Amino acid sequence: MSYAILLFLFLVLLGGVGLASNPAPHFGIIGLVISAGAGCGVVISFGGSFVGLILLLIYLGGMLVVFAYSVAAAADSYPESWLDPTIFMVFMMYVCGLVLMLVWIAVSEIVWCRVPALPVAGLVLSCSDVSGIVKMFTVEGGGLLLVCGFSLFLALIVVLELVRGSMRGGLCTTP
């Protein structure tokens, strides 16, 4: 199980490096999908199956829409790929920095965080990820639901205004 989690964490880092090292949004989408899938795999490995599924839907649904707008705004005839010499050099610099950081963490004796172990006795029938979702739709969580909905609406308006360009886009006021 720990090897699977380490593989997922490595894929999260590799997808982030692939996203950060390439200026073309066409290939950034690949890094985003790898990072989102592996990050949700980490969450599922720790027992949050419902939260992992919801995060995967949010990442792939919401972020890919933003990247689709970015691809439409930055339409290059010949986008740079990861095999171009300059992009590959930047990618390898990111990977070398990541490896050096991991070696430094492995060699150092610093305890980064202490997680207290909770004693569990008997059968536990609590699923905390679903309980949090249920709490959001009750009376106490109604305000949080409204704030989250308004935030998503505001993000949609901002993205539509950013990609509008010269009187094109979703919020065009003149015909």
N, CA, C and O of each residue as an XYZ file, in Angstrom:
700
protein
N       0.816     -1.197      0.000
C       0.000      0.000      0.000
C       0.863      1.265      0.000
O       0.537      2.240     -0.677
N       1.951      1.248      0.751
C       2.787      2.444      0.799
C       3.492      2.680     -0.540
O       3.766      3.828     -0.891
N       3.786      1.625     -1.286
C       4.391      1.813     -2.603
C       3.410      2.488     -3.560
O       3.811      3.306     -4.387
N       2.136      2.150     -3.448
C       1.134      2.791     -4.293
C       1.010      4.273     -3.947
O       0.886      5.110     -4.842
N       1.041      4.601     -2.665
C       0.960      6.002     -2.257
C       2.192      6.767     -2.729
O       2.077      7.898     -3.199
N       3.371      6.157     -2.607
C       4.585      6.812     -3.096
C       4.539      7.017     -4.609
O       5.006      8.039     -5.112
N       3.983      6.055     -5.329
C       3.836      6.208     -6.775
C       2.886      7.357     -7.104
O       3.162      8.161     -7.994
N       1.759      7.431     -6.377
C       0.818      8.526     -6.596
C       1.461      9.875     -6.285
O       1.275     10.834     -7.034
N       2.215      9.958     -5.190
C       2.873     11.217     -4.836
C       3.923     11.607     -5.871
O       4.069     12.785     -6.197
N       4.656     10.619     -6.388
C       5.630     10.899     -7.446
C       4.925     11.411     -8.696
O       5.418     12.328     -9.353
N       3.772     10.825     -9.032
C       3.033     11.281    -10.205
C       2.468     12.682    -10.005
O       2.386     13.455    -10.960
N       2.073     13.023     -8.767
C       1.622     14.390     -8.492
C       2.754     15.375     -8.759
O       2.554     16.400     -9.411
N       3.945     15.059     -8.253
C       5.091     15.944     -8.470
C       5.494     16.002     -9.941
O       5.806     17.078    -10.453
N       5.492     14.870    -10.619
C       5.864     14.841    -12.031
C       4.857     15.614    -12.884
O       5.245     16.321    -13.814
N       3.578     15.483    -12.575
C       2.573     16.259    -13.300
C       2.711     17.750    -13.052
O       2.513     18.552    -13.965
N       3.050     18.134    -11.817
C       3.285     19.547    -11.527
C       4.491     20.093    -12.253
O       4.474     21.230    -12.724
N       5.539     19.294    -12.347
C       6.732     19.713    -13.098
C       6.397     19.842    -14.579
O       6.830     20.792    -15.231
N       5.636     18.906    -15.111
C       5.239     18.990    -16.514
C       4.349     20.184    -16.794
O       4.420     20.772    -17.873
N       3.515     20.547    -15.837
C       2.643     21.708    -15.989
C       3.442     23.005    -15.920
O       3.180     23.937    -16.680
N       4.409     23.068    -15.016
C       5.164     24.309    -14.821
C       6.235     24.525    -15.878
O       6.603     25.670    -16.143
N       6.741     23.476    -16.484
C       7.885     23.633    -17.381
C       7.508     23.952    -18.816
O       8.388     24.311    -19.598
N       6.260     23.841    -19.195
C       5.897     24.047    -20.588
C       5.038     25.295    -20.735
O       4.030     25.424    -20.040
N       5.405     26.216    -21.619
C       4.601     27.432    -21.783
C       3.328     27.226    -22.599
O       2.429     28.065    -22.541
N       3.225     26.150    -23.345
C       2.044     25.914    -24.174
C       0.950     25.252    -23.341
O       1.202     24.235    -22.696
N      -0.262     25.812    -23.343
C      -1.333     25.210    -22.545
C      -1.791     23.855    -23.069
O      -2.441     23.102    -22.345
N      -1.457     23.531    -24.330
C      -1.851     22.235    -24.883
C      -1.243     21.095    -24.080
O      -1.913     20.106    -23.783
N       0.032     21.238    -23.732
C       0.725     20.179    -23.013
C       0.601     20.346    -21.504
O       0.862     19.405    -20.754
N       0.208     21.529    -21.054
C      -0.048     21.724    -19.633
C      -1.253     20.931    -19.158
O      -1.331     20.541    -17.994
N      -2.186     20.697    -20.058
C      -3.373     19.917    -19.710
C      -2.976     18.495    -19.318
O      -3.575     17.913    -18.413
N      -1.985     17.937    -19.983
C      -1.540     16.575    -19.666
C      -0.989     16.519    -18.252
O      -1.298     15.594    -17.502
N      -0.173     17.502    -17.880
C       0.354     17.556    -16.521
C      -0.741     17.729    -15.489
O      -0.677     17.145    -14.407
N      -1.755     18.535    -15.818
C      -2.866     18.739    -14.896
C      -3.660     17.461    -14.688
O      -4.033     17.142    -13.560
N      -3.919     16.735    -15.750
C      -4.680     15.482    -15.632
C      -3.899     14.457    -14.815
O      -4.477     13.751    -13.988
N      -2.582     14.371    -15.044
C      -1.760     13.433    -14.269
C      -1.770     13.811    -12.796
O      -1.932     12.947    -11.934
N      -1.598     15.104    -12.497
C      -1.587     15.545    -11.102
C      -2.936     15.334    -10.434
O      -2.994     14.881     -9.291
N      -4.016     15.654    -11.125
C      -5.343     15.500    -10.533
C      -5.664     14.033    -10.273
O      -6.165     13.689     -9.203
N      -5.385     13.176    -11.231
C      -5.662     11.755    -11.039
C      -4.836     11.144     -9.933
O      -5.351     10.367     -9.129
N      -3.558     11.484     -9.879
C      -2.694     10.928     -8.835
C      -3.027     11.507     -7.466
O      -2.980     10.788     -6.468
N      -3.363     12.791     -7.401
C      -3.754     13.382     -6.121
C      -5.022     12.762     -5.572
O      -5.132     12.533     -4.368
N      -5.970     12.491     -6.433
C      -7.187     11.815     -5.984
C      -6.895     10.366     -5.613
O      -7.559      9.807     -4.739
N      -5.914      9.753     -6.262
C      -5.487      8.413     -5.856
C      -4.898      8.400     -4.460
O      -5.101      7.449     -3.706
N      -4.157      9.467     -4.106
C      -3.620      9.575     -2.745
C      -4.749      9.692     -1.737
O      -4.729      9.031     -0.699
N      -5.741     10.536     -2.038
C      -6.874     10.712     -1.123
C      -7.641      9.407     -0.969
O      -8.048      9.059      0.140
N      -7.842      8.688     -2.051
C      -8.556      7.410     -1.994
C      -7.746      6.379     -1.222
O      -8.317      5.546     -0.517
N      -6.417      6.423     -1.346
C      -5.568      5.477     -0.613
C      -5.668      5.665      0.890
O      -5.492      4.714      1.651
N      -5.950      6.890      1.320
C      -6.093      7.149      2.745
C      -7.520      6.988      3.236
O      -7.810      7.319      4.385
N      -8.419      6.490      2.397
C      -9.759      6.148      2.840
C     -10.843      7.140      2.490
O     -11.993      6.927      2.872
N     -10.544      8.197      1.796
C     -11.558      9.179      1.438
C     -12.066      8.960      0.034
O     -11.784      9.760     -0.858
N     -12.810      7.890     -0.178
C     -13.213      7.544     -1.544
C     -14.182      8.561     -2.131
O     -14.078      8.900     -3.310
N     -15.117      9.051     -1.333
C     -16.091     10.009     -1.848
C     -15.426     11.350     -2.142
O     -15.686     11.953     -3.183
N     -14.576     11.818     -1.240
C     -13.876     13.087     -1.450
C     -12.938     12.980     -2.648
O     -12.817     13.932     -3.418
N     -12.270     11.834     -2.820
C     -11.400     11.649     -3.977
C     -12.161     11.743     -5.284
O     -11.681     12.345     -6.245
N     -13.345     11.151     -5.326
C     -14.165     11.211     -6.535
C     -14.639     12.629     -6.808
O     -14.602     13.086     -7.950
N     -15.083     13.330     -5.770
C     -15.552     14.705     -5.946
C     -14.405     15.614     -6.397
O     -14.590     16.447     -7.285
N     -13.223     15.458     -5.791
C     -12.077     16.269     -6.205
C     -11.686     15.992     -7.653
O     -11.333     16.913     -8.389
N     -11.747     14.736     -8.059
C     -11.427     14.409     -9.449
C     -12.410     15.082    -10.399
O     -12.007     15.621    -11.430
N     -13.692     15.056    -10.060
C     -14.685     15.701    -10.911
C     -14.491     17.211    -10.948
O     -14.644     17.831    -12.000
N     -14.154     17.808     -9.801
C     -13.948     19.254     -9.763
C     -12.705     19.637    -10.559
O     -12.745     20.572    -11.359
N     -11.602     18.922    -10.345
C     -10.365     19.258    -11.050
C     -10.521     19.082    -12.550
O     -10.195     19.978    -13.328
N     -11.017     17.926    -12.947
C     -11.093     17.670    -14.382
C     -12.222     18.444    -15.040
O     -12.146     18.758    -16.228
N     -13.263     18.752    -14.288
C     -14.354     19.537    -14.860
C     -14.043     21.017    -14.907
O     -14.186     21.660    -15.947
N     -13.617     21.555    -13.777
C     -13.395     22.993    -13.698
C     -12.099     23.452    -14.312
O     -12.080     24.412    -15.082
N     -11.012     22.777    -13.983
C      -9.718     23.243    -14.458
C      -9.533     23.002    -15.956
O      -8.873     23.794    -16.628
N     -10.091     21.949    -16.472
C      -9.956     21.733    -17.911
C     -10.766     22.746    -18.713
O     -10.426     23.044    -19.858
N     -11.841     23.279    -18.115
C     -12.571     24.355    -18.783
C     -11.697     25.600    -18.863
O     -11.656     26.271    -19.893
N     -10.994     25.907    -17.766
C     -10.088     27.059    -17.765
C      -8.966     26.852    -18.780
O      -8.602     27.786    -19.495
N      -8.418     25.646    -18.849
C      -7.371     25.389    -19.830
C      -7.918     25.427    -21.252
O      -7.196     25.809    -22.174
N      -9.170     25.043    -21.451
C      -9.750     25.138    -22.793
C      -9.860     26.595    -23.222
O      -9.596     26.927    -24.378
N     -10.252     27.469    -22.289
C     -10.273     28.895    -22.606
C      -8.862     29.413    -22.876
O      -8.671     30.256    -23.753
N      -7.880     28.923    -22.138
C      -6.496     29.355    -22.352
C      -5.987     28.900    -23.712
O      -5.284     29.647    -24.394
N      -6.334     27.695    -24.108
C      -5.922     27.195    -25.422
C      -6.568     28.028    -26.519
O      -5.932     28.332    -27.529
N      -7.833     28.398    -26.322
C      -8.499     29.220    -27.327
C      -7.891     30.615    -27.392
O      -7.802     31.203    -28.469
N      -7.470     31.150    -26.243
C      -6.896     32.494    -26.229
C      -5.472     32.502    -26.779
O      -5.065     33.479    -27.408
N      -4.718     31.446    -26.557
C      -3.319     31.385    -26.998
C      -3.163     30.322    -28.068
O      -2.423     29.354    -27.894
N      -3.861     30.509    -29.172
C      -3.830     29.516    -30.244
C      -2.538     29.669    -31.043
O      -2.413     30.582    -31.859
N      -1.586     28.781    -30.808
C      -0.323     28.769    -31.541
C      -0.418     27.767    -32.683
O      -1.021     26.702    -32.552
N       0.189     28.130    -33.798
C       0.212     27.186    -34.918
C       1.121     26.005    -34.619
O       0.803     24.861    -34.945
N       2.259     26.297    -33.991
C       3.231     25.259    -33.656
C       3.604     25.390    -32.181
O       4.597     26.042    -31.857
N       2.831     24.785    -31.286
C       3.165     24.910    -29.857
C       4.444     24.146    -29.520
O       4.765     23.131    -30.140
N       5.160     24.655    -28.531
C       6.403     24.006    -28.112
C       6.070     22.761    -27.307
O       5.222     22.799    -26.416
N       6.736     21.661    -27.621
C       6.503     20.414    -26.892
C       7.607     20.206    -25.870
O       8.541     21.003    -25.782
N       7.497     19.136    -25.100
C       8.491     18.835    -24.081
C       9.822     18.384    -24.688
O      10.831     18.338    -23.983
N       9.842     18.054    -25.968
C      11.075     17.586    -26.598
C      11.894     18.715    -27.214
O      13.000     18.474    -27.697
N      11.374     19.940    -27.206
C      12.192     21.073    -27.639
C      13.347     21.250    -26.664
O      13.176     21.039    -25.463
N      14.526     21.636    -27.161
C      15.707     21.683    -26.271
C      15.552     22.604    -25.066
O      15.954     22.236    -23.962
N      14.982     23.787    -25.251
C      14.869     24.702    -24.107
C      13.852     24.205    -23.092
O      14.085     24.285    -21.886
N      12.733     23.696    -23.570
C      11.700     23.191    -22.661
C      12.199     21.947    -21.943
O      11.944     21.771    -20.752
N      12.909     21.085    -22.660
C      13.442     19.878    -22.028
C      14.480     20.231    -20.968
O      14.558     19.569    -19.933
N      15.285     21.279    -21.221
C      16.272     21.700    -20.232
C      15.585     22.240    -18.972
O      16.018     21.946    -17.858
N      14.530     23.020    -19.144
C      13.785     23.526    -17.985
C      13.142     22.371    -17.228
O      13.152     22.351    -15.997
N      12.581     21.408    -17.960
C      11.968     20.236    -17.334
C      12.995     19.465    -16.509
O      12.716     19.060    -15.381
N      14.183     19.265    -17.076
C      15.223     18.525    -16.350
C      15.749     19.316    -15.154
O      16.136     18.718    -14.150
N      15.772     20.646    -15.241
C      16.167     21.451    -14.084
C      15.163     21.293    -12.954
O      15.548     21.182    -11.790
N      13.874     21.283    -13.290
C      12.846     21.049    -12.277
C      13.014     19.663    -11.650
O      12.940     19.513    -10.430
N      13.237     18.663    -12.486
C      13.385     17.292    -11.977
C      14.621     17.174    -11.093
O      14.567     16.529    -10.046
N      15.732     17.785    -11.495
C      16.954     17.741    -10.664
C      16.735     18.451     -9.336
O      17.177     17.963     -8.296
N      16.066     19.583     -9.355
C      15.752     20.273     -8.103
C      14.855     19.445     -7.212
O      15.025     19.432     -5.993
N      13.900     18.753     -7.808
C      13.008     17.885     -7.042
C      13.764     16.719     -6.430
O      13.534     16.366     -5.273
N      14.662     16.118     -7.197
C      15.461     15.000     -6.680
C      16.379     15.474     -5.563
O      16.514     14.791     -4.547
N      17.013     16.631     -5.730
C      17.875     17.167     -4.672
C      17.088     17.448     -3.393
O      17.575     17.194     -2.291
N      15.875     17.972     -3.541
C      15.046     18.227     -2.370
C      14.675     16.922     -1.666
O      14.710     16.844     -0.438
N      14.323     15.907     -2.440
C      13.956     14.624     -1.840
C      15.149     13.962     -1.164
O      14.998     13.348     -0.108
N      16.333     14.078     -1.760
C      17.539     13.528     -1.126
C      17.844     14.271      0.167
O      18.219     13.651      1.162
N      17.689     15.589      0.165
C      17.941     16.374      1.373
C      16.968     15.991      2.486
O      17.354     15.893      3.650
N      15.704     15.778      2.121
C      14.722     15.367      3.128
C      15.052     13.981      3.654
O      14.919     13.727      4.851
N      15.484     13.072      2.768
C      15.796     11.706      3.203
C      17.033     11.670      4.086
O      17.093     10.870      5.020
N      18.023     12.518      3.813
C      19.267     12.506      4.583
C      19.105     13.229      5.919
O      19.673     12.809      6.927
N      18.336     14.308      5.924
C      18.202     15.083      7.164
C      17.372     14.304      8.178
O      16.536     13.475      7.820
N      17.619     14.586      9.428
C      16.933     13.889     10.520
C      15.811     14.742     11.090
O      15.389     14.527     12.226
N      15.330     15.689     10.331
C      14.306     16.603     10.821
C      12.948     15.907     10.755
O      12.609     15.281      9.750
N      12.177     16.023     11.832
C      10.809     15.522     11.850
C       9.920     16.671     11.379
O       9.820     17.700     12.046
N       9.282     16.490     10.234
C       8.521     17.584      9.642
C       7.207     17.822     10.356
O       6.820     18.972     10.560
N       6.514     16.768     10.739
C       5.268     16.935     11.483
C       5.018     15.676     12.293
O       5.386     14.571     11.893
N       4.397     15.866     13.418
C       4.044     14.737     14.271
C       2.530     14.549     14.209
O       1.764     15.479     14.459
N       2.123     13.356     13.879
C       0.704     13.042     13.799
C       0.371     12.125     14.961
O       0.895     11.014     15.042
N      -0.498     12.575     15.864
C      -0.837     11.702     16.991
C      -1.701     10.532     16.533
O      -2.602     10.693     15.710
N      -1.416      9.373     17.071
C      -2.192      8.178     16.732
C      -3.441      8.137     17.598
O      -3.369      8.302     18.816
N      -4.568      7.919     16.973
C      -5.823      7.835     17.707
C      -6.128      6.380     18.013
O      -6.143      5.548     17.105
N      -6.370      6.061     19.269
C      -6.711      4.672     19.587
C      -8.130      4.345     19.121
O      -9.079      5.066     19.428
N      -8.254      3.267     18.391
C      -9.551      2.832     17.889
C      -9.811      1.446     18.443
O      -9.006      0.531     18.273
N     -10.942      1.305     19.106
C     -11.302      0.012     19.675
C     -12.629     -0.434     19.074
O     -13.597      0.327     19.065
N     -12.675     -1.626     18.590
C     -13.915     -2.176     18.067
C     -14.165     -1.761     16.628
O     -13.263     -1.304     15.926
N     -15.410     -1.929     16.209
C     -15.813     -1.646     14.841
C     -16.215     -0.181     14.718
O     -17.016      0.307     15.515
N     -15.676      0.516     13.743
C     -15.983      1.921     13.533
C     -16.797      2.032     12.249
O     -16.361      1.594     11.184
N     -17.986      2.624     12.362
C     -18.867      2.762     11.208
C     -19.014      4.216     10.784
O     -20.060      4.597     10.256
N     -18.018      5.014     10.996
C     -18.067      6.426     10.645
C     -17.270      6.655      9.374
O     -16.139      6.186      9.240
N     -17.860      7.365      8.466
C     -17.174      7.731      7.228
C     -17.122      9.254      7.193
O     -18.115      9.907      6.872
N     -15.975      9.811      7.521
C     -15.880     11.252      7.739
C     -16.063     12.064      6.466
O     -16.558     13.189      6.531
N     -15.679     11.529      5.309
C     -15.821     12.327      4.100
C     -17.282     12.525      3.719
O     -17.663     13.615      3.292
N     -18.103     11.498      3.866
C     -19.527     11.639      3.564
C     -20.216     12.462      4.638
O     -21.155     13.196      4.331
N     -19.780     12.364      5.887
C     -20.377     13.147      6.964
C     -20.174     14.637      6.728
O     -21.065     15.433      7.023
N     -19.024     15.026      6.205
C     -18.780     16.435      5.912
C     -19.670     16.953      4.800
O     -20.122     18.097      4.856
N     -19.931     16.138      3.793
C     -20.818     16.548      2.705
C     -22.245     16.680      3.213
O     -22.956     17.612      2.836
N     -22.666     15.756      4.065
C     -24.010     15.824      4.639
C     -24.148     17.076      5.489
O     -25.196     17.722      5.464
N     -23.120     17.429      6.238
C     -23.144     18.613      7.098
C     -23.299     19.887      6.275
O     -23.920     20.848      6.727
N     -22.736     19.896      5.069
C     -22.815     21.093      4.244
C     -24.245     21.359      3.780
O     -24.615     22.515      3.576
N     -25.046     20.327      3.611
C     -26.404     20.506      3.121
C     -27.428     20.627      4.238
O     -28.623     20.696      3.952
N     -27.011     20.656      5.497
C     -27.935     20.855      6.608
C     -28.057     22.340      6.902
O     -27.526     23.176      6.172
N     -28.768     22.661      7.986
C     -29.011     24.058      8.346
C     -27.709     24.785      8.652
O     -27.547     25.943      8.268
N     -26.772     24.120      9.341
C     -25.525     24.787      9.703
C     -24.653     25.080      8.493
O     -23.892     26.047      8.505
N     -24.748     24.280      7.469
C     -23.866     24.437      6.320
C     -24.465     25.214      5.169
O     -23.835     25.329      4.118
N     -25.671     25.753      5.334
C     -26.312     26.490      4.253
C     -25.545     27.722      3.826
O     -25.444     28.018      2.636
N     -25.000     28.445      4.801
C     -24.206     29.633      4.478
C     -22.956     29.279      3.696
O     -22.586     29.973      2.749
N     -22.299     28.182      4.101
C     -21.108     27.730      3.383
C     -21.453     27.339      1.950
O     -20.687     27.610      1.024
N     -22.601     26.705      1.772
C     -23.032     26.322      0.430
C     -23.269     27.554     -0.444
O     -22.911     27.557     -1.622
N     -23.871     28.600      0.128
C     -24.099     29.829     -0.625
C     -22.787     30.534     -0.971
O     -22.627     31.033     -2.085
N     -21.857     30.575     -0.028
C     -20.559     31.208     -0.290
C     -19.807     30.454     -1.378
O     -19.213     31.074     -2.260
N     -19.824     29.119     -1.327
C     -19.139     28.321     -2.356
C     -19.775     28.522     -3.725
O     -19.065     28.646     -4.724
N     -21.101     28.558     -3.784
C     -21.785     28.785     -5.054
C     -21.494     30.161     -5.626
O     -21.276     30.299     -6.830
N     -21.487     31.190     -4.768
C     -21.167     32.540     -5.227
C     -19.720     32.633     -5.702
O     -19.433     33.324     -6.680
N     -18.812     31.948     -5.023
C     -17.400     31.962     -5.428
C     -17.222     31.324     -6.799
O     -16.463     31.832     -7.625
N     -17.911     30.218     -7.048
C     -17.824     29.585     -8.366
C     -18.414     30.476     -9.460
O     -17.881     30.542    -10.568
N     -19.511     31.158     -9.144
C     -20.111     32.077    -10.109
C     -19.173     33.242    -10.407
O     -19.031     33.647    -11.561
N     -18.533     33.783     -9.371
C     -17.584     34.874     -9.553
C     -16.380     34.428    -10.388
O     -15.896     35.181    -11.233
N     -15.899     33.205    -10.150
C     -14.782     32.679    -10.943
C     -15.183     32.531    -12.409
O     -14.373     32.792    -13.298
N     -16.418     32.116    -12.672
C     -16.897     32.000    -14.050
C     -16.930     33.359    -14.733
O     -16.509     33.484    -15.883
N     -17.425     34.375    -14.039
C     -17.478     35.719    -14.618
C     -16.068     36.238    -14.908
O     -15.836     36.840    -15.957
N     -15.134     36.013    -13.994
C     -13.754     36.473    -14.193
C     -13.127     35.788    -15.403
O     -12.465     36.444    -16.207
N     -13.323     34.487    -15.543
C     -12.750     33.768    -16.687
C     -13.375     34.251    -17.988
O     -12.672     34.420    -18.985
N     -14.684     34.476    -17.993
C     -15.324     34.961    -19.213
C     -14.839     36.357    -19.584
O     -14.697     36.659    -20.769
N     -14.585     37.210    -18.605
C     -14.055     38.542    -18.894
C     -12.609     38.485    -19.380
O     -12.215     39.263    -20.248
N     -11.821     37.571    -18.826
C     -10.417     37.483    -19.223
C     -10.243     36.985    -20.647
O      -9.338     37.431    -21.352
N     -11.089     36.075    -21.075
C     -10.923     35.516    -22.414
C     -11.722     36.274    -23.461
O     -11.758     35.880    -24.626
N     -12.358     37.354    -23.051
C     -13.207     38.067    -23.994
C     -12.407     38.645    -25.146
O     -12.855     38.584    -26.291
N     -11.251     39.198    -24.881
C     -10.430     39.748    -25.956
C     -11.056     40.993    -26.543
O     -11.658     41.787    -25.820
N     -10.921     41.174    -27.847
C     -11.470     42.364    -28.498
C     -12.937     42.136    -28.829
O     -13.291     41.789    -29.956
N     -13.761     42.333    -27.847
C     -15.223     42.225    -27.949
C     -15.691     40.845    -28.403
O     -16.696     40.721    -29.104
N     -14.961     39.817    -28.001
C     -15.399     38.452    -28.252
C     -15.534     37.771    -26.908
O     -14.907     38.194    -25.937
N     -16.325     36.744    -26.833
C     -16.409     35.979    -25.605
C     -17.834     35.823    -25.132
O     -18.785     36.148    -25.843
N     -17.963     35.319    -23.914
C     -19.274     34.993    -23.374
C     -20.055     36.198    -22.907
O     -21.281     36.121    -22.835
N     -19.408     37.322    -22.581
C     -20.096     38.495    -22.061
C     -20.068     39.650    -23.051
O     -19.925     40.806    -22.653
N     -20.202     39.353    -24.315
C     -20.171     40.376    -25.354
C     -21.444     41.213    -25.270
O     -22.546     40.667    -25.317
N     -21.300     42.552    -25.145
C     -22.472     43.411    -24.995
C     -22.914     44.026    -26.311
O     -24.061     44.456    -26.430
N     -22.044     44.078    -27.291
C     -22.421     44.642    -28.586
C     -22.484     43.530    -29.624
O     -21.704     42.579    -29.560
N     -23.404     43.638    -30.583
C     -23.515     42.577    -31.598
C     -22.398     42.586    -32.596
O     -22.371     41.750    -33.500
